[in-house]
Every structure is written in structure tokens, then in C-alpha cells.
């Protein structure tokens, strides 16, 4: 077989032997046993072949012209780490003890005596191939374990990043994977879960069967069909309505999440941060205090009384606020600030 005949067989053996008749006999036996064989008449020719092909085993004579077996082995062990798991089997005289010791020192895996016993040759090759298969299988399993660990690490980082971001929203957010498993929920979702919505044994449930079915169908559509749901309104005992909506996320996201569940308590007081409002609209601390008080539904006389200022002073601050925010009415100002609190919003713990 020449190098132009190289294919991708199941098991490929490189036979390096300068005695032509012996090499022909070895090749014939190996091919009859189902192996594909590459031939080289010395170490130099073997290196040229190995530049283009990677055999599963190298069978090599020791004494050859140009480059002998020891020199070839040392060259491979030094220069070709990619062939480190390829068994290297020497052909040598059984009585050549020093050659055996030198070969073992150089990294040979096995020896076969001359004259060649072909039954022993095939048994040795079969044993070495099985050993290589076990090693490669273990390496593959270890590599897959590392890959899964790395993937899990990336997913966890993605989840942590998303959860950190969602903790700054003024609404509840829960993330589900492709199997509808709850991955993470932010603080607001944790506060809203439990009273009228629960998640147990991989299933969402509400107080009524109808609402339970709505939640499960909406989550299924978001995960499996990539379809966002309409808002679902669920009653809470002694509380305002809870609005729930499922949003499909991009498949293959680094977080591993396939759907997001948003929860809004329709009657919850807004969590408006004075510092956040000041940053968003370039307000002074006093103006931010007035603006957030308006957003919380306080009357102007209540705000003036709390701040200890006159109505004229409060009106002055409000004119500046209207100009900076770009509105002309108190209702519009309240709407803008509430929307900014929902999008950028402060968490309850951070609200002032």
C-alpha cells in the first residue's frame, strides 16, 4: 500500500521492516486478519508516512538502514506527542536482551521475537488494540465529563448574571429550562409565589384548576413553540389581582433558560427610588424627593407638609421637575416615574 492509498480504516498498522520478504509476509497476515497496513522499509520512510497518516499501531524492526527502530521511537516520543497513545511494538531476536532493555527505556510497548510467530503476532496486536480502545474510551469519557462541567459552569454564570439583573426589576421573574424546570427566580417572584401560585414536582399550580391549566399551557407554549402568552389574571386571597405572563427566550441561550415568567401584583405600591429617579432625570435631591412622592400618590399639600416648605416653594420645584422630565401634568409625571421604576427599578430593599 502506498501513501496515496491511505484511507480511514477501523484499524491501521504501520509495518516498518527492511527485509522485503518478511515485510510482505507480515503485511499479508495482517491484511488477512482484517487490518489495513502501511509499509516502510526504514525509519526515515516511516516518518514520511507518519506525516500524513496516524496508525493505530506501529510494528517496527530494530536494525535498518538510514534510521533504525530505536532512533525512530525516540523521535516519535520526542517530536510527536499526538502519537503517544499509539502502541510501538519492536521485532527483535529473542536473545537480544540489551536491545530489549534499550527499547523499554526508549518507550517501546512490546516485543515480538524473530522468526515471527504469526499467531503470537496477531494475539499481541489484538491485545494492544483492545488496550488502546479502553484508554481512548476513558479519555473520551473524561473529556465529556470536563465538557459537561464547563457547560454547566457557563450555564450557571449565565443564570447568575440574569438573576442579578432581574433582582433589580420591580416585578417578579422566574426562569424555566427546556424541560420546564424552574431554574431561578428573583426576590420579587419569591415574594409572590406561594400564596396563589406554587411550583412543586416540576409543575406550576394555582388555586383553581382552570388557572393551573392556563399556567401550564402558557409555559408549554413558550418553551416548546417559542410563543409568548397573553396576560393571565389570577386572584389572590385578600389581595389584588396577580398578573402573569410567559415570554419565550432565545433557544440555546447561555443561561440555559427557555422561558421567563413575569409576575406583577396589580395592587402593590410602587417601589420608587429617589436616587434612581435623580440619576434618570438629572434632578436635584430635593426635586427627586418631590417627584418620588408624587409617584407614590401623595397630594401636594401632604408633600409640602412632610418637607416643611411652602406651597410656593413646592410649585417652584415642580416646575423644574416638569421641565427636566418633559411633561406638563402631574399625572404624566407619575406615569413616567412609575414606568422608569418598573424598567430600571429599585428593589424593595433599595427603595427610599
C-alpha positions in Angstrom: 0.0 0.0 0.0 1.4 3.4 -0.9 0.6 6.7 0.8 -1.8 7.6 -2.0 -3.8 4.6 -0.9 -4.3 5.8 2.7 -7.9 5.7 3.8 -9.6 5.8 7.2 -9.8 2.1 8.2 -11.1 0.9 11.5 -7.6 -0.3 12.5 -4.5 0.8 10.6 -1.0 -0.6 11.2 2.3 0.7 10.1 4.9 -2.1 9.4 8.5 -0.8 9.3 10.8 -3.6 8.2 13.8 -3.5 5.8 13.6 -7.2 4.9 11.3 -7.2 1.9 10.1 -10.8 2.1 9.5 -10.7 5.8 7.6 -7.5 5.5 5.5 -8.9 2.7 4.6 -11.9 4.8 3.7 -9.8 7.8 1.5 -7.5 5.6 -0.3 -10.4 4.1 -1.0 -11.9 7.5 -2.3 -8.6 8.9 -4.5 -7.9 5.9 -5.9 -11.4 6.0 -6.8 -10.7 9.7 -8.8 -7.6 8.6 -6.2 -4.8 9.3 -5.2 -2.1 6.8 -1.4 -1.8 6.5 1.1 0.9 5.6 4.6 -0.2 4.7 8.0 1.4 5.3 11.5 0.0 4.7 13.2 2.1 7.3 12.7 4.7 10.0 13.1 7.7 7.6 10.4 6.3 5.3 8.2 5.7 8.3 8.5 9.4 9.4 7.4 10.5 5.9 4.3 8.3 6.1 3.5 9.4 9.7 3.5 13.0 8.5 0.3 12.1 6.5 -1.3 9.3 8.5 -1.9 8.2 12.1 -1.9 4.4 12.5 -3.4 2.6 15.5 -0.2 0.6 16.0 3.4 0.6 14.8 5.3 -2.6 14.2 9.0 -1.9 13.7 12.3 -3.7 13.2 15.3 -2.5 15.2 18.2 -2.7 12.8 17.6 -0.9 9.5 19.5 1.4 7.1 19.3 5.3 7.3 17.2 5.2 10.5 16.8 2.3 12.9 14.0 1.4 15.2 15.4 3.0 18.3 16.0 6.3 16.6 12.5 6.3 15.1 11.0 5.5 18.5 12.9 8.3 20.3 12.0 10.7 17.5 8.3 9.9 17.8 8.2 10.1 21.6 10.0 13.5 21.5 8.5 15.2 18.4 5.1 13.6 18.0 3.1 13.8 21.3 -0.1 13.2 19.2 1.2 9.6 18.7 1.8 9.0 22.4 -1.1 6.5 22.7 -0.1 4.6 19.6 1.5 1.2 20.6 5.0 0.7 19.4 6.0 -2.9 19.0 9.5 -4.0 18.2 10.5 -7.0 16.1 13.8 -8.4 17.5 15.8 -11.6 18.3 14.5 -13.2 21.5 18.0 -13.4 22.9 18.9 -9.8 22.3 18.4 -8.8 26.0 20.3 -5.5 25.7 18.1 -4.4 22.8 15.0 -5.2 24.8 16.3 -3.1 27.7 17.2 -0.2 25.4 13.8 -0.3 23.7 11.9 -0.4 27.0 13.9 2.6 28.2 13.1 4.5 24.9 9.4 3.8 25.5 8.6 0.6 23.5 5.3 -1.0 24.4 6.0 -4.6 23.4 8.4 -7.0 21.7 7.9 -9.8 19.2 10.7 -12.3 18.6 12.2 -13.2 15.2 11.5 -15.5 13.5 8.0 -14.2 13.7 5.3 -16.4 15.2 2.2 -15.1 13.3 -0.3 -16.4 15.8 1.6 -14.6 18.6 1.9 -11.5 16.4 -1.9 -11.3 15.8 -2.6 -12.0 19.5 -0.2 -9.3 20.6 -1.7 -6.8 18.2 -5.3 -7.7 19.2 -4.4 -7.2 22.9 -2.7 -3.9 22.2 -5.7 -2.6 20.2 -8.1 -3.5 23.0 -5.8 -1.7 25.5 -5.8 1.4 23.3 -9.6 1.2 22.9 -10.0 1.2 26.6 -7.6 4.1 27.1 -9.3 6.2 24.4 -12.7 5.3 25.8 -11.7 6.5 29.2 -10.1 9.7 27.8 -13.3 10.4 25.8 -15.4 9.9 28.9 -13.1 12.2 30.9 -13.2 14.8 28.2 -17.0 14.6 28.0 -17.2 15.0 31.8 -15.0 18.0 31.6 -17.1 19.4 28.7 -20.3 18.9 30.7 -18.7 20.6 33.7 -17.6 23.5 31.6 -21.0 23.8 30.0 -22.7 23.7 33.4 -20.3 26.4 34.6 -21.2 28.6 31.7 -24.9 28.0 32.3 -24.6 28.8 36.0 -22.8 32.0 35.2 -25.5 32.9 32.7 -28.2 32.2 35.3 -26.3 34.2 38.0 -26.0 37.2 35.6 -29.6 37.1 34.7 -30.8 36.6 38.2 -28.7 39.6 39.4 -30.2 41.7 36.6 -33.7 40.6 37.4 -33.3 41.3 41.1 -33.2 45.0 40.1 -36.7 44.8 38.4 -39.8 45.8 40.3 -41.7 42.8 39.1 -41.3 39.1 39.7 -39.3 37.0 37.2 -38.9 33.2 37.1 -36.7 31.3 34.6 -37.5 27.8 33.2 -35.4 25.5 31.1 -36.4 23.4 28.0 -37.8 20.7 30.3 -39.9 23.3 32.2 -37.8 23.0 35.3 -37.6 26.2 37.4 -34.0 27.4 37.2 -34.1 30.6 39.2 -36.4 33.2 40.5 -35.7 36.8 41.6 -36.6 38.2 45.0 -39.9 39.7 43.8 -41.0 36.4 42.3 -40.2 34.6 45.6 -42.4 37.1 47.4 -45.3 36.5 45.0 -45.0 32.7 44.8 -46.7 30.5 47.4 -50.0 32.4 48.1 -51.8 31.7 44.9 -49.2 30.1 42.6 -46.9 27.2 43.6 -44.2 25.2 41.8 -43.8 21.6 43.0 -42.6 18.4 41.4 -41.9 20.2 38.2 -45.4 21.6 37.8 -47.0 25.0 38.2 -50.3 25.2 40.1 -52.8 27.8 41.1 -55.8 27.7 43.5 -58.2 26.8 40.7 -57.9 24.0 38.2 -58.6 26.5 35.3 -55.8 28.8 36.3 -53.5 25.8 36.8 -54.2 24.7 33.3 -53.7 28.2 31.9 -50.3 28.5 33.6 -49.1 25.1 32.3 -50.4 25.6 28.8 -48.7 29.1 28.6 -45.4 27.7 29.9 -45.6 24.8 27.4 -46.3 27.2 24.5 -43.4 29.4 25.5 -40.9 26.5 25.9 -41.9 24.2 23.0 -43.4 26.6 20.5 -41.5 29.8 21.2 -44.8 31.6 21.7 -45.4 34.4 24.2 -48.6 34.1 26.3 -51.4 36.6 26.9 -51.5 38.0 30.4 -53.2 35.7 32.9 -55.0 37.3 35.8 -55.2 35.3 39.0 -57.0 36.3 42.2 -55.1 36.3 45.5 -56.8 35.8 48.8 -57.4 39.2 50.5 -55.1 40.8 47.9 -55.2 42.4 44.4 -55.0 40.5 41.2 -51.8 38.9 40.2 -50.9 39.3 36.5 -48.7 36.5 35.0 -47.2 36.4 31.5 -44.8 33.9 29.9 -42.1 35.1 27.4 -40.2 32.7 25.2 -36.4 33.2 25.3 -34.0 32.6 22.5 -33.1 28.9 22.2 -29.6 28.0 23.1 -29.1 31.0 25.4 -26.0 30.7 27.6 -28.2 30.8 30.7 -30.0 27.6 29.6 -33.3 29.3 30.2 -36.1 28.8 27.6 -38.9 30.8 29.1 -39.4 33.6 31.5 -42.4 34.0 33.7 -43.3 37.6 34.8 -45.5 38.3 37.8 -47.0 41.7 38.7 -49.1 42.4 41.8 -51.6 44.9 40.4 -52.1 46.5 43.8 -48.6 46.6 45.1 -47.3 50.0 46.0 -44.6 51.2 43.6 -41.0 50.9 44.7 -39.6 54.2 43.6 -36.0 55.1 44.5 -35.2 58.8 44.9 -31.5 58.1 43.9 -32.6 56.3 40.8 -35.1 59.0 39.8 -32.4 61.7 40.3 -30.0 59.8 38.1 -32.5 59.1 35.3 -33.8 62.7 35.0 -30.9 64.8 36.3 -32.9 66.0 39.3 -31.5 67.6 42.5 -32.0 65.6 45.7 -34.9 67.8 46.7 -36.5 67.5 43.2 -36.1 63.7 43.3 -37.8 63.7 46.7 -40.8 65.6 45.4 -41.0 63.5 42.2 -41.0 60.2 44.0 -43.6 61.4 46.5 -45.9 62.4 43.6 -45.3 58.9 42.0 -46.4 57.3 45.3 -49.7 59.2 45.1 -49.2 61.8 47.8 -51.1 65.1 47.4 -49.1 68.4 47.1 -50.2 69.6 50.5 -49.0 66.4 52.0 -45.7 66.7 50.3 -45.2 70.3 51.4 -46.1 69.4 54.9 -43.7 66.5 55.0 -40.9 68.6 53.6 -41.7 71.6 55.7 -41.9 74.0 52.7 -44.5 76.4 51.5 -46.8 75.8 48.6 -44.9 78.4 46.5 -41.6 76.6 47.1 -43.1 73.3 46.2 -44.6 74.7 43.0 -41.1 76.1 42.1 -39.6 72.6 42.4 -42.4 71.0 40.5 -41.9 73.4 37.5 -38.3 72.4 37.4 -39.2 68.7 37.6 -41.8 69.1 34.7 -39.2 70.8 32.6 -36.5 68.2 33.2 -38.8 65.2 32.8 -40.5 66.7 29.7 -44.1 66.6 31.0 -46.7 69.3 31.8 -49.1 67.5 34.1 -48.8 65.8 37.5 -50.5 62.6 36.2 -48.0 62.4 33.3 -45.1 62.8 35.7 -46.4 60.0 37.9 -46.7 57.6 34.9 -43.2 58.4 33.6 -41.6 57.8 37.0 -43.5 54.5 37.6 -42.5 53.2 34.2 -38.9 54.0 34.9 -39.2 52.3 38.3 -40.5 49.1 36.5 -37.8 49.0 34.0 -34.7 50.2 35.9 -36.4 49.9 39.2 -35.1 49.7 42.7 -35.8 46.6 44.7 -37.9 46.9 47.8 -34.8 46.8 49.9 -33.2 49.6 47.9 -36.2 51.9 47.6 -36.2 55.1 49.6 
